[in-house]
Protein backbone atom coordinates (compact mmCIF):
# COMPACT_ATOMS: atom_id res chain seq x y z
CA UNK A 1 0.00 0.00 0.00
CA UNK A 2 1.39 3.38 -1.07
CA UNK A 3 0.48 5.52 1.94
CA UNK A 4 1.32 8.86 0.30
CA UNK A 5 -0.70 8.13 -2.82
CA UNK A 6 -3.58 6.95 -0.64
CA UNK A 7 -3.31 10.01 1.59
CA UNK A 8 -3.48 12.31 -1.45
CA UNK A 9 -6.43 10.38 -2.94
CA UNK A 10 -8.43 10.49 0.28
CA UNK A 11 -7.59 14.16 0.88
CA UNK A 12 -9.30 14.97 -2.43
CA UNK A 13 -12.42 13.03 -1.41
CA UNK A 14 -12.92 13.97 2.23
CA UNK A 15 -12.84 17.06 4.40
CA UNK A 16 -10.42 17.23 7.32
CA UNK A 17 -11.34 14.70 9.98
CA UNK A 18 -13.30 12.33 7.74
CA UNK A 19 -10.10 10.44 6.88
CA UNK A 20 -7.52 10.08 9.66
CA UNK A 21 -4.17 8.34 9.53
CA UNK A 22 -2.76 6.32 12.46
CA UNK A 23 -6.11 6.46 14.28
CA UNK A 24 -6.25 4.46 17.55
CA UNK A 25 -8.77 1.65 17.28
CA UNK A 26 -9.21 1.32 21.06
CA UNK A 27 -11.51 4.35 20.76
CA UNK A 28 -13.62 2.56 18.14
CA UNK A 29 -14.24 -0.87 19.70
CA UNK A 30 -16.44 -1.87 22.62
CA UNK A 31 -13.54 -3.90 24.05
CA UNK A 32 -11.64 -0.57 24.33
CA UNK A 33 -8.63 -2.41 22.93
CA UNK A 34 -6.60 -2.05 19.73
CA UNK A 35 -3.59 -0.37 18.15
CA UNK A 36 -3.68 2.22 15.37
CA UNK A 37 -5.04 1.69 11.87
CA UNK A 38 -3.17 3.12 8.88
CA UNK A 39 -6.25 5.10 7.92
CA UNK A 40 -9.78 5.43 9.32
CA UNK A 41 -12.44 6.77 6.96
CA UNK A 42 -15.91 7.80 8.17
CA UNK A 43 -18.10 8.45 5.09
CA UNK A 44 -21.34 10.43 5.29
CA UNK A 45 -23.09 9.16 2.15
CA UNK A 46 -23.27 6.00 0.09
CA UNK A 47 -21.35 7.78 -2.65
CA UNK A 48 -18.57 8.55 -0.18
CA UNK A 49 -18.45 4.88 0.80
CA UNK A 50 -18.13 3.98 -2.88
CA UNK A 51 -15.47 6.64 -3.42
CA UNK A 52 -13.42 5.47 -0.43
CA UNK A 53 -13.54 1.85 -1.56
CA UNK A 54 -12.59 2.87 -5.09
CA UNK A 55 -9.62 4.94 -3.91
CA UNK A 56 -8.38 2.02 -1.81
CA UNK A 57 -8.73 -0.34 -4.75
CA UNK A 58 -6.74 1.96 -7.05
CA UNK A 59 -3.99 2.37 -4.43
CA UNK A 60 -3.82 -1.34 -3.59
CA UNK A 61 -4.88 -0.68 0.01
CA UNK A 62 -6.62 -3.53 1.87
CA UNK A 63 -9.94 -2.53 3.42
CA UNK A 64 -12.00 -3.59 6.42
CA UNK A 65 -15.49 -2.30 7.17
CA UNK A 66 -16.85 -1.80 10.66
CA UNK A 67 -19.74 -0.20 12.49
CA UNK A 68 -19.65 0.47 16.23
CA UNK A 69 -16.86 -2.06 16.83
CA UNK A 70 -19.04 -4.28 19.00
CA UNK A 71 -17.90 -7.60 17.55
CA UNK A 72 -14.23 -6.87 16.85
CA UNK A 73 -10.90 -7.47 18.58
CA UNK A 74 -8.08 -5.41 17.04
CA UNK A 75 -4.49 -6.53 17.57
CA UNK A 76 -2.25 -4.47 19.82
CA UNK A 77 0.03 -3.72 16.88
CA UNK A 78 -2.84 -2.22 14.94
CA UNK A 79 -3.93 -2.74 11.34
CA UNK A 80 -2.06 -2.24 8.09
CA UNK A 81 -5.15 -1.33 6.11
CA UNK A 82 -7.92 1.21 5.70
CA UNK A 83 -10.94 0.86 7.99
CA UNK A 84 -14.17 2.28 6.57
CA UNK A 85 -16.38 3.00 9.57
CA UNK A 86 -20.10 3.17 8.81
CA UNK A 87 -21.76 4.48 11.95
CA UNK A 88 -23.12 7.83 13.15
CA UNK A 89 -22.33 9.63 9.90
CA UNK A 90 -24.59 7.32 7.91
CA UNK A 91 -27.47 6.60 10.28
CA UNK A 92 -30.71 8.14 9.00
CA UNK A 93 -34.05 6.37 9.56
CA UNK A 94 -37.11 7.13 7.44
CA UNK A 95 -40.62 5.78 8.06
CA UNK A 96 -43.07 4.90 5.27
CA UNK A 97 -46.19 3.35 6.72
CA UNK A 98 -45.12 0.01 8.20
CA UNK A 99 -41.68 0.18 6.60
CA UNK A 100 -38.42 1.62 7.93
CA UNK A 101 -35.74 2.69 5.45
CA UNK A 102 -32.57 2.57 7.52
CA UNK A 103 -28.99 3.57 6.72
CA UNK A 104 -26.43 0.96 7.74
CA UNK A 105 -24.75 3.07 10.42
CA UNK A 106 -27.90 3.44 12.52
CA UNK A 107 -27.55 1.62 15.83
CA UNK A 108 -29.92 -1.23 16.58
CA UNK A 109 -30.97 0.57 19.77
CA UNK A 110 -31.83 3.76 17.87
CA UNK A 111 -33.86 1.87 15.28
CA UNK A 112 -35.76 0.00 18.01
CA UNK A 113 -36.54 3.29 19.78
CA UNK A 114 -37.70 4.95 16.55
CA UNK A 115 -39.89 1.97 15.67
CA UNK A 116 -41.45 2.07 19.14
CA UNK A 117 -42.17 5.79 18.84
CA UNK A 118 -43.90 5.14 15.50
CA UNK A 119 -45.98 2.28 16.94
CA UNK A 120 -44.12 -0.35 14.89
CA UNK A 121 -43.28 -3.71 16.45
CA UNK A 122 -40.83 -6.42 15.49
CA UNK A 123 -37.42 -4.92 16.21
CA UNK A 124 -37.63 -5.08 19.98
CA UNK A 125 -35.29 -8.11 20.05
CA UNK A 126 -32.47 -5.87 18.80
CA UNK A 127 -32.90 -3.03 21.29
CA UNK A 128 -29.94 -4.23 23.35
CA UNK A 129 -27.69 -5.56 20.57
CA UNK A 130 -24.69 -3.18 20.69
CA UNK A 131 -24.07 -2.71 16.99
CA UNK A 132 -25.43 -1.23 13.77
CA UNK A 133 -28.05 -2.32 11.28
CA UNK A 134 -25.26 -3.00 8.79
CA UNK A 135 -23.61 -5.41 11.18
CA UNK A 136 -26.97 -6.98 12.02
CA UNK A 137 -27.60 -7.61 8.33
CA UNK A 138 -24.17 -9.11 7.70
CA UNK A 139 -24.33 -11.43 10.73
CA UNK A 140 -28.11 -11.98 10.93
CA UNK A 141 -27.97 -10.67 14.48
CA UNK A 142 -30.46 -12.13 16.90
CA UNK A 143 -31.51 -12.25 20.54
CA UNK A 144 -34.42 -13.44 22.65
CA UNK A 145 -36.08 -15.40 19.85
CA UNK A 146 -35.82 -12.72 17.15
CA UNK A 147 -33.42 -12.42 14.21
CA UNK A 148 -32.70 -9.76 11.62
CA UNK A 149 -34.05 -11.97 8.84
CA UNK A 150 -37.48 -11.96 10.53
CA UNK A 151 -38.05 -8.29 9.70
CA UNK A 152 -35.82 -7.50 6.71
CA UNK A 153 -37.33 -7.09 3.25
CA UNK A 154 -34.02 -6.27 1.57
CA UNK A 155 -30.58 -4.77 2.08
CA UNK A 156 -28.70 -2.26 -0.07
CA UNK A 157 -25.09 -3.13 -0.71
CA UNK A 158 -22.01 -2.12 -2.63
CA UNK A 159 -20.38 -5.04 -4.39
CA UNK A 160 -16.58 -5.41 -4.52
CA UNK A 161 -16.81 -3.85 -8.00
CA UNK A 162 -18.57 -0.79 -6.58
CA UNK A 163 -22.04 -1.57 -7.96
CA UNK A 164 -25.00 -0.58 -5.78
CA UNK A 165 -27.38 -3.55 -5.57
CA UNK A 166 -30.56 -4.42 -3.69
CA UNK A 167 -30.42 -7.89 -2.12
CA UNK A 168 -33.89 -9.26 -1.44
CA UNK A 169 -34.45 -11.25 1.75
CA UNK A 170 -34.81 -14.52 -0.16
CA UNK A 171 -31.40 -13.93 -1.79
CA UNK A 172 -29.56 -13.01 1.41
CA UNK A 173 -29.15 -16.65 2.54
CA UNK A 174 -29.47 -15.67 6.18
CA UNK A 175 -28.76 -18.36 8.76
CA UNK A 176 -27.15 -18.39 12.20
CA UNK A 177 -24.58 -15.54 12.17
CA UNK A 178 -24.24 -15.85 8.41
CA UNK A 179 -25.31 -14.14 5.18
CA UNK A 180 -24.54 -14.19 1.49
CA UNK A 181 -23.31 -10.61 1.77
CA UNK A 182 -20.60 -11.59 4.21
CA UNK A 183 -19.38 -14.40 1.97
CA UNK A 184 -19.44 -12.22 -1.15
CA UNK A 185 -17.62 -9.28 0.42
CA UNK A 186 -20.55 -6.90 0.00
CA UNK A 187 -20.65 -3.69 2.04
CA UNK A 188 -24.11 -3.12 3.49
CA UNK A 189 -25.16 0.54 3.25
CA UNK A 190 -28.85 0.30 4.13
CA UNK A 191 -31.84 -1.92 4.81
CA UNK A 192 -35.60 -1.99 4.38
CA UNK A 193 -37.42 -3.36 7.44
CA UNK A 194 -41.09 -4.36 7.41
CA UNK A 195 -42.66 -4.14 10.87
CA UNK A 196 -46.21 -4.43 12.22
CA UNK A 197 -48.48 -1.95 13.98
CA UNK A 198 -48.85 -2.17 17.75
CA UNK A 199 -49.43 0.02 20.78
CA UNK A 200 -46.26 2.00 21.56
CA UNK A 201 -46.76 1.37 25.28
CA UNK A 202 -46.86 -2.40 24.70
CA UNK A 203 -43.73 -2.22 22.53
CA UNK A 204 -41.91 -0.17 25.17
CA UNK A 205 -42.93 -2.65 27.88
CA UNK A 206 -41.37 -5.49 25.90
CA UNK A 207 -38.19 -3.48 25.37
CA UNK A 208 -38.01 -2.64 29.07
CA UNK A 209 -38.40 -6.31 29.93
CA UNK A 210 -35.56 -7.29 27.59
CA UNK A 211 -33.37 -4.53 29.05
CA UNK A 212 -33.99 -5.85 32.58
CA UNK A 213 -33.14 -9.39 31.51
CA UNK A 214 -29.91 -8.24 29.87
CA UNK A 215 -28.90 -6.19 32.89
CA UNK A 216 -29.54 -9.11 35.24
CA UNK A 217 -27.57 -11.64 33.20
CA UNK A 218 -24.90 -9.82 31.20
CA UNK A 219 -21.77 -7.88 32.29
CA UNK A 220 -22.91 -4.61 30.75
CA UNK A 221 -20.70 -2.60 33.12
CA UNK A 222 -17.45 -3.96 31.64
CA UNK A 223 -15.98 -3.56 28.14
CA UNK A 224 -16.57 -6.61 25.96
CA UNK A 225 -17.54 -7.62 22.45
CA UNK A 226 -20.78 -9.25 23.54
CA UNK A 227 -21.11 -13.02 23.27
CA UNK A 228 -17.61 -14.31 22.64
CA UNK A 229 -18.47 -17.61 20.96
CA UNK A 230 -21.09 -18.84 18.52
CA UNK A 231 -23.65 -21.21 20.00
CA UNK A 232 -22.68 -24.83 19.24
CA UNK A 233 -25.56 -27.09 18.21
CA UNK A 234 -27.21 -28.68 21.22
CA UNK A 235 -25.24 -26.72 23.81
CA UNK A 236 -25.12 -23.40 25.67
CA UNK A 237 -21.73 -21.69 25.67
CA UNK A 238 -22.02 -20.30 29.20
CA UNK A 239 -22.83 -23.72 30.62
CA UNK A 240 -19.91 -25.37 28.78
CA UNK A 241 -17.46 -22.73 30.03
CA UNK A 242 -18.75 -22.88 33.59
CA UNK A 243 -18.64 -26.69 33.71
CA UNK A 244 -15.02 -26.51 32.52
CA UNK A 245 -14.29 -24.53 35.72
CA UNK A 246 -13.53 -21.27 33.94
CA UNK A 247 -15.82 -18.74 35.66
CA UNK A 248 -13.57 -15.75 36.47
CA UNK A 249 -10.58 -17.27 34.65
CA UNK A 250 -8.04 -14.57 33.75
CA UNK A 251 -5.20 -13.94 31.38
CA UNK A 252 -3.69 -10.57 32.20
CA UNK A 253 -6.49 -8.02 32.14
CA UNK A 254 -8.87 -10.28 30.22
CA UNK A 255 -11.39 -12.33 32.18
CA UNK A 256 -14.20 -14.81 31.70
CA UNK A 257 -17.11 -12.88 33.17
CA UNK A 258 -18.21 -13.82 36.66
CA UNK A 259 -21.74 -12.78 35.73
CA UNK A 260 -22.12 -14.61 32.41
CA UNK A 261 -19.45 -17.12 31.42
CA UNK A 262 -20.26 -16.75 27.72
CA UNK A 263 -18.62 -13.30 27.82
CA UNK A 264 -14.95 -12.39 27.86
CA UNK A 265 -14.49 -8.92 29.38
CA UNK A 266 -11.76 -6.33 29.68
CA UNK A 267 -11.42 -6.34 33.47
CA UNK A 268 -8.92 -3.49 33.33
CA UNK A 269 -5.89 -2.88 31.18
CA UNK A 270 -6.41 -5.96 29.00
CA UNK A 271 -4.41 -6.21 25.80
CA UNK A 272 -5.66 -7.82 22.61
CA UNK A 273 -3.13 -10.57 23.15
CA UNK A 274 -4.57 -11.22 26.63
CA UNK A 275 -8.01 -11.68 25.06
CA UNK A 276 -6.72 -13.85 22.23
CA UNK A 277 -4.86 -16.12 24.65
CA UNK A 278 -7.85 -16.36 26.99
CA UNK A 279 -10.15 -17.31 24.09
CA UNK A 280 -7.68 -20.01 23.01
CA UNK A 281 -7.47 -21.33 26.60
CA UNK A 282 -11.26 -21.51 26.86
CA UNK A 283 -11.49 -23.36 23.55
CA UNK A 284 -8.87 -25.88 24.65
CA UNK A 285 -10.37 -26.52 28.07
CA UNK A 286 -13.95 -26.87 26.80
CA UNK A 287 -12.70 -29.22 24.07
CA UNK A 288 -10.90 -31.30 26.72
CA UNK A 289 -13.80 -31.27 29.20
CA UNK A 290 -16.82 -31.65 26.90
CA UNK A 291 -15.46 -32.56 23.48
CA UNK A 292 -17.12 -29.48 21.99
CA UNK A 293 -15.35 -27.09 19.62
CA UNK A 294 -16.16 -23.44 20.34
CA UNK A 295 -15.96 -21.06 17.39
CA UNK A 296 -15.36 -17.38 18.21
CA UNK A 297 -18.10 -14.96 17.25
CA UNK A 298 -15.69 -12.09 17.83
CA UNK A 299 -13.83 -11.13 14.68
CA UNK A 300 -10.09 -10.93 15.29
CA UNK A 301 -8.31 -8.36 13.13
CA UNK A 302 -4.57 -8.02 12.67
CA UNK A 303 -3.39 -11.24 14.32
C-alpha positions in Angstrom: 0.0 0.0 0.0 1.4 3.4 -1.1 0.5 5.5 1.9 1.3 8.9 0.3 -0.7 8.1 -2.8 -3.6 6.9 -0.6 -3.3 10.0 1.6 -3.5 12.3 -1.4 -6.4 10.4 -2.9 -8.4 10.5 0.3 -7.6 14.2 0.9 -9.3 15.0 -2.4 -12.4 13.0 -1.4 -12.9 14.0 2.2 -12.8 17.1 4.4 -10.4 17.2 7.3 -11.3 14.7 10.0 -13.3 12.3 7.7 -10.1 10.4 6.9 -7.5 10.1 9.7 -4.2 8.3 9.5 -2.8 6.3 12.5 -6.1 6.5 14.3 -6.2 4.5 17.5 -8.8 1.7 17.3 -9.2 1.3 21.1 -11.5 4.3 20.8 -13.6 2.6 18.1 -14.2 -0.9 19.7 -16.4 -1.9 22.6 -13.5 -3.9 24.0 -11.6 -0.6 24.3 -8.6 -2.4 22.9 -6.6 -2.1 19.7 -3.6 -0.4 18.2 -3.7 2.2 15.4 -5.0 1.7 11.9 -3.2 3.1 8.9 -6.3 5.1 7.9 -9.8 5.4 9.3 -12.4 6.8 7.0 -15.9 7.8 8.2 -18.1 8.4 5.1 -21.3 10.4 5.3 -23.1 9.2 2.2 -23.3 6.0 0.1 -21.3 7.8 -2.7 -18.6 8.6 -0.2 -18.5 4.9 0.8 -18.1 4.0 -2.9 -15.5 6.6 -3.4 -13.4 5.5 -0.4 -13.5 1.8 -1.6 -12.6 2.9 -5.1 -9.6 4.9 -3.9 -8.4 2.0 -1.8 -8.7 -0.3 -4.7 -6.7 2.0 -7.0 -4.0 2.4 -4.4 -3.8 -1.3 -3.6 -4.9 -0.7 0.0 -6.6 -3.5 1.9 -9.9 -2.5 3.4 -12.0 -3.6 6.4 -15.5 -2.3 7.2 -16.8 -1.8 10.7 -19.7 -0.2 12.5 -19.6 0.5 16.2 -16.9 -2.1 16.8 -19.0 -4.3 19.0 -17.9 -7.6 17.5 -14.2 -6.9 16.8 -10.9 -7.5 18.6 -8.1 -5.4 17.0 -4.5 -6.5 17.6 -2.2 -4.5 19.8 0.0 -3.7 16.9 -2.8 -2.2 14.9 -3.9 -2.7 11.3 -2.1 -2.2 8.1 -5.1 -1.3 6.1 -7.9 1.2 5.7 -10.9 0.9 8.0 -14.2 2.3 6.6 -16.4 3.0 9.6 -20.1 3.2 8.8 -21.8 4.5 12.0 -23.1 7.8 13.2 -22.3 9.6 9.9 -24.6 7.3 7.9 -27.5 6.6 10.3 -30.7 8.1 9.0 -34.0 6.4 9.6 -37.1 7.1 7.4 -40.6 5.8 8.1 -43.1 4.9 5.3 -46.2 3.3 6.7 -45.1 0.0 8.2 -41.7 0.2 6.6 -38.4 1.6 7.9 -35.7 2.7 5.4 -32.6 2.6 7.5 -29.0 3.6 6.7 -26.4 1.0 7.7 -24.8 3.1 10.4 -27.9 3.4 12.5 -27.6 1.6 15.8 -29.9 -1.2 16.6 -31.0 0.6 19.8 -31.8 3.8 17.9 -33.9 1.9 15.3 -35.8 0.0 18.0 -36.5 3.3 19.8 -37.7 4.9 16.6 -39.9 2.0 15.7 -41.5 2.1 19.1 -42.2 5.8 18.8 -43.9 5.1 15.5 -46.0 2.3 16.9 -44.1 -0.3 14.9 -43.3 -3.7 16.4 -40.8 -6.4 15.5 -37.4 -4.9 16.2 -37.6 -5.1 20.0 -35.3 -8.1 20.1 -32.5 -5.9 18.8 -32.9 -3.0 21.3 -29.9 -4.2 23.4 -27.7 -5.6 20.6 -24.7 -3.2 20.7 -24.1 -2.7 17.0 -25.4 -1.2 13.8 -28.1 -2.3 11.3 -25.3 -3.0 8.8 -23.6 -5.4 11.2 -27.0 -7.0 12.0 -27.6 -7.6 8.3 -24.2 -9.1 7.7 -24.3 -11.4 10.7 -28.1 -12.0 10.9 -28.0 -10.7 14.5 -30.5 -12.1 16.9 -31.5 -12.2 20.5 -34.4 -13.4 22.6 -36.1 -15.4 19.8 -35.8 -12.7 17.2 -33.4 -12.4 14.2 -32.7 -9.8 11.6 -34.0 -12.0 8.8 -37.5 -12.0 10.5 -38.1 -8.3 9.7 -35.8 -7.5 6.7 -37.3 -7.1 3.3 -34.0 -6.3 1.6 -30.6 -4.8 2.1 -28.7 -2.3 -0.1 -25.1 -3.1 -0.7 -22.0 -2.1 -2.6 -20.4 -5.0 -4.4 -16.6 -5.4 -4.5 -16.8 -3.8 -8.0 -18.6 -0.8 -6.6 -22.0 -1.6 -8.0 -25.0 -0.6 -5.8 -27.4 -3.5 -5.6 -30.6 -4.4 -3.7 -30.4 -7.9 -2.1 -33.9 -9.3 -1.4 -34.4 -11.3 1.8 -34.8 -14.5 -0.2 -31.4 -13.9 -1.8 -29.6 -13.0 1.4 -29.2 -16.6 2.5 -29.5 -15.7 6.2 -28.8 -18.4 8.8 -27.1 -18.4 12.2 -24.6 -15.5 12.2 -24.2 -15.8 8.4 -25.3 -14.1 5.2 -24.5 -14.2 1.5 -23.3 -10.6 1.8 -20.6 -11.6 4.2 -19.4 -14.4 2.0 -19.4 -12.2 -1.2 -17.6 -9.3 0.4 -20.5 -6.9 0.0 -20.6 -3.7 2.0 -24.1 -3.1 3.5 -25.2 0.5 3.2 -28.9 0.3 4.1 -31.8 -1.9 4.8 -35.6 -2.0 4.4 -37.4 -3.4 7.4 -41.1 -4.4 7.4 -42.7 -4.1 10.9 -46.2 -4.4 12.2 -48.5 -2.0 14.0 -48.8 -2.2 17.8 -49.4 0.0 20.8 -46.3 2.0 21.6 -46.8 1.4 25.3 -46.9 -2.4 24.7 -43.7 -2.2 22.5 -41.9 -0.2 25.2 -42.9 -2.7 27.9 -41.4 -5.5 25.9 -38.2 -3.5 25.4 -38.0 -2.6 29.1 -38.4 -6.3 29.9 -35.6 -7.3 27.6 -33.4 -4.5 29.1 -34.0 -5.8 32.6 -33.1 -9.4 31.5 -29.9 -8.2 29.9 -28.9 -6.2 32.9 -29.5 -9.1 35.2 -27.6 -11.6 33.2 -24.9 -9.8 31.2 -21.8 -7.9 32.3 -22.9 -4.6 30.7 -20.7 -2.6 33.1 -17.4 -4.0 31.6 -16.0 -3.6 28.1 -16.6 -6.6 26.0 -17.5 -7.6 22.4 -20.8 -9.3 23.5 -21.1 -13.0 23.3 -17.6 -14.3 22.6 -18.5 -17.6 21.0 -21.1 -18.8 18.5 -23.6 -21.2 20.0 -22.7 -24.8 19.2 -25.6 -27.1 18.2 -27.2 -28.7 21.2 -25.2 -26.7 23.8 -25.1 -23.4 25.7 -21.7 -21.7 25.7 -22.0 -20.3 29.2 -22.8 -23.7 30.6 -19.9 -25.4 28.8 -17.5 -22.7 30.0 -18.7 -22.9 33.6 -18.6 -26.7 33.7 -15.0 -26.5 32.5 -14.3 -24.5 35.7 -13.5 -21.3 33.9 -15.8 -18.7 35.7 -13.6 -15.8 36.5 -10.6 -17.3 34.6 -8.0 -14.6 33.7 -5.2 -13.9 31.4 -3.7 -10.6 32.2 -6.5 -8.0 32.1 -8.9 -10.3 30.2 -11.4 -12.3 32.2 -14.2 -14.8 31.7 -17.1 -12.9 33.2 -18.2 -13.8 36.7 -21.7 -12.8 35.7 -22.1 -14.6 32.4 -19.5 -17.1 31.4 -20.3 -16.7 27.7 -18.6 -13.3 27.8 -15.0 -12.4 27.9 -14.5 -8.9 29.4 -11.8 -6.3 29.7 -11.4 -6.3 33.5 -8.9 -3.5 33.3 -5.9 -2.9 31.2 -6.4 -6.0 29.0 -4.4 -6.2 25.8 -5.7 -7.8 22.6 -3.1 -10.6 23.1 -4.6 -11.2 26.6 -8.0 -11.7 25.1 -6.7 -13.8 22.2 -4.9 -16.1 24.6 -7.9 -16.4 27.0 -10.1 -17.3 24.1 -7.7 -20.0 23.0 -7.5 -21.3 26.6 -11.3 -21.5 26.9 -11.5 -23.4 23.6 -8.9 -25.9 24.7 -10.4 -26.5 28.1 -14.0 -26.9 26.8 -12.7 -29.2 24.1 -10.9 -31.3 26.7 -13.8 -31.3 29.2 -16.8 -31.7 26.9 -15.5 -32.6 23.5 -17.1 -29.5 22.0 -15.3 -27.1 19.6 -16.2 -23.4 20.3 -16.0 -21.1 17.4 -15.4 -17.4 18.2 -18.1 -15.0 17.3 -15.7 -12.1 17.8 -13.8 -11.1 14.7 -10.1 -10.9 15.3 -8.3 -8.4 13.1 -4.6 -8.0 12.7 -3.4 -11.2 14.3 
